[in-house]
Amino acid sequence: MKYTLTIFLSLMSVHFTNAQEPKAAAIGSQAELKTGIGVAYLDFDVAPGARKRLLGLTSEMSLDLSPKVGVEAEVGYLRASNVFGTGRHSDILTYLAGPIWYPTRRGFQPYVHGLVGLARVTGPFPVGPLANEELAHGMANKLAWELGTGVEFRLHGPMRVRIGADYLHSAYYGPLLQIRGQSNVRMTATIEYVFGTHRRR
C-alpha cells in the first residue's frame, strides 16, 4: 500500500508539471517584417484633359501579423520635367498607410492593400474658364488614398521581388483655382528584404 501511494503521487506530480509547460506552437511568432525600395511609374492627372507620365521611387514597410493579414506604410516620390513646356516640373510625394491582405500563400504571393494618408502635389496648371489662358504654379498637401493589388516572388533567402498596380486618388488645383480630385494609375517594382522569417511558405 505504501509503494502504491508513492507511485500514484509521483504520477500526479509529473502530470501537473507537464500541464504547466507552455505549448510549443504558442512560443513561435508568426510576425514578419518586410522593407522594400523600387521604381514607380504614374499616369498623372495633371490637368483636366491632360495627363503626364511621372517617374520616381517608392519605398514600403509592412508587418505581417498573420499568414493572411498585415499592416503597411508607404512613401513615394514621382516627378516629370518641363510640364506644359514651361521648363518647370510637377511632382507628387505620397505617404500612406493601411491594411494588407494575402488571399493565398504559395510560391508566389498575391496581395491586396488599401492605404490612406496625404499627397503633396506641386507643379504648373492651366488657369481660366477654357483652361488655356495662362499657367499658374501651386502646391497642395491633401488627403489621398490608394487601392491596389500585386504579387510577391521569392528570389533567394530573405530577398523578394514585388510587382504592383494601384489606383491613387489625390487632389490639386483646377482651372478655376479650386481643389479637385485626381485619378491616377501607378505601377511599381520593388526589391524587398524580409526580417525574422518564422514560417515557411
C-alpha positions in Angstrom: 0.0 0.0 0.0 2.8 2.4 0.8 4.5 1.7 -2.5 1.2 2.1 -4.4 0.6 5.5 -2.8 4.2 6.7 -3.6 3.8 5.8 -7.3 0.4 7.5 -7.5 1.7 10.7 -6.1 4.7 10.6 -8.4 2.5 10.3 -11.5 0.2 13.1 -10.3 3.3 15.3 -9.9 4.5 14.6 -13.4 1.1 15.3 -14.9 0.8 18.6 -13.0 4.3 19.7 -14.2 3.6 18.9 -17.8 0.3 20.8 -17.7 2.1 24.0 -16.7 4.5 23.9 -19.7 3.7 26.4 -22.5 2.7 24.9 -25.8 5.4 24.8 -28.4 3.1 26.4 -31.0 2.5 29.4 -28.8 6.2 30.2 -28.4 6.9 30.8 -32.1 5.9 34.2 -33.5 4.3 34.5 -36.9 5.1 38.2 -37.3 7.2 39.1 -40.3 8.8 42.5 -41.1 9.5 43.5 -44.7 11.1 46.6 -46.2 11.4 47.4 -49.8 12.5 50.1 -52.3 12.0 50.3 -56.0 10.9 52.3 -59.0 7.4 53.7 -59.9 5.5 55.0 -62.9 2.5 57.2 -62.6 -0.1 58.2 -65.2 -0.7 61.6 -63.6 -3.9 63.7 -64.0 -2.0 67.0 -64.1 -5.0 69.0 -65.5 -8.5 68.3 -67.0 -8.0 66.5 -70.2 -4.2 66.4 -69.8 -2.1 63.7 -68.4 1.7 63.4 -67.8 4.0 60.4 -67.1 5.8 60.7 -63.9 8.7 58.5 -62.8 10.3 58.1 -59.4 10.9 55.9 -56.4 8.8 54.1 -53.9 9.6 52.6 -50.5 7.4 50.5 -48.3 7.5 48.7 -44.9 5.0 46.0 -43.9 4.4 43.9 -40.8 2.5 40.6 -41.4 0.6 39.9 -38.3 -0.7 36.5 -39.6 -0.4 34.5 -42.8 -3.4 36.4 -44.1 -3.3 40.0 -42.7 -0.8 42.7 -42.1 -0.2 46.5 -42.0 1.8 48.6 -44.4 3.3 52.1 -44.7 4.5 53.5 -48.0 6.3 56.6 -49.1 6.7 57.5 -52.8 8.1 60.4 -54.9 7.4 60.9 -58.6 8.4 63.7 -60.9 8.0 65.0 -64.5 10.1 67.7 -66.1 9.1 70.6 -68.4 5.4 70.3 -67.9 3.3 72.2 -70.5 6.7 73.4 -72.0 7.2 75.8 -69.0 10.6 74.4 -68.0 9.1 73.7 -64.6 8.4 70.3 -63.1 5.4 68.6 -61.5 5.9 66.2 -58.6 3.9 64.2 -56.1 5.0 63.0 -52.7 2.8 60.4 -51.1 2.9 59.0 -47.5 0.2 56.4 -46.9 -0.6 53.5 -44.5 -3.2 50.9 -44.1 -4.0 47.1 -44.1 -2.7 44.5 -46.5 -4.4 41.1 -47.2 -2.9 37.9 -48.7 -5.5 35.7 -50.3 -3.2 32.8 -50.5 0.4 31.7 -49.6 2.2 29.8 -52.4 5.5 30.0 -54.3 4.2 33.4 -55.4 2.2 35.6 -53.0 -0.6 37.8 -54.3 -1.7 40.7 -52.1 -4.4 43.4 -51.9 -4.0 46.6 -49.9 -5.9 49.8 -49.1 -3.9 52.8 -47.9 -4.8 56.3 -46.8 -2.7 59.3 -46.0 -1.6 62.6 -47.7 -0.2 63.6 -51.1 1.8 66.7 -51.6 1.4 67.8 -55.2 3.2 70.7 -56.9 3.6 72.0 -60.5 2.1 74.2 -63.2 -1.6 74.1 -64.1 -3.8 76.0 -66.6 -6.0 78.8 -65.2 -9.1 80.2 -66.8 -12.6 79.2 -67.9 -11.1 77.5 -71.0 -8.1 76.2 -69.1 -5.7 77.6 -71.7 -5.4 81.3 -70.9 -2.4 81.1 -68.6 -0.4 78.8 -66.3 -0.1 79.1 -62.6 2.1 77.2 -60.2 1.0 75.9 -56.8 1.3 73.3 -54.0 -1.4 71.3 -52.2 -1.0 68.8 -49.4 -4.3 67.0 -49.2 -5.9 63.7 -48.2 -5.1 60.8 -50.6 -5.9 57.1 -50.7 -4.8 54.1 -52.7 -6.3 50.8 -53.7 -4.0 48.2 -55.3 -3.0 44.7 -55.9 0.1 42.8 -56.9 2.3 39.8 -56.3 5.5 39.0 -54.5 8.1 36.4 -55.7 10.8 34.9 -53.6 14.3 35.5 -55.1 16.8 33.9 -52.6 16.7 33.6 -48.9 15.2 36.8 -47.4 15.1 38.6 -50.8 11.8 39.1 -52.8 10.5 41.0 -55.8 7.2 42.8 -55.6 5.2 44.0 -58.7 2.1 46.1 -58.1 -0.6 48.2 -59.8 -2.5 50.8 -57.8 -5.3 53.4 -58.2 -4.1 56.5 -56.4 -6.6 59.3 -55.7 -5.0 62.7 -54.8 -6.1 66.4 -55.1 -4.7 69.5 -56.8 -5.8 72.8 -58.2 -8.1 73.0 -61.2 -8.6 75.8 -63.9 -10.8 77.8 -61.6 -8.3 77.6 -58.7 -10.5 75.1 -56.9 -9.1 71.9 -55.4 -10.3 68.9 -57.5 -9.8 65.2 -57.2 -7.2 63.4 -59.4 -7.4 59.9 -60.7 -4.0 58.3 -61.2 -2.8 54.8 -62.1 0.6 53.8 -60.7 2.9 50.8 -61.4 5.6 49.7 -59.1 8.5 47.2 -59.0 10.4 46.8 -55.7 13.1 44.7 -54.1 12.1 43.5 -50.6 14.1 42.2 -47.6 12.4 40.1 -45.0 13.5 40.3 -41.4 12.9 37.4 -39.0 11.1 34.8 -41.1 9.4 32.4 -38.7 7.3 30.4 -41.1 7.8 28.5 -44.4 5.8 29.4 -47.5 
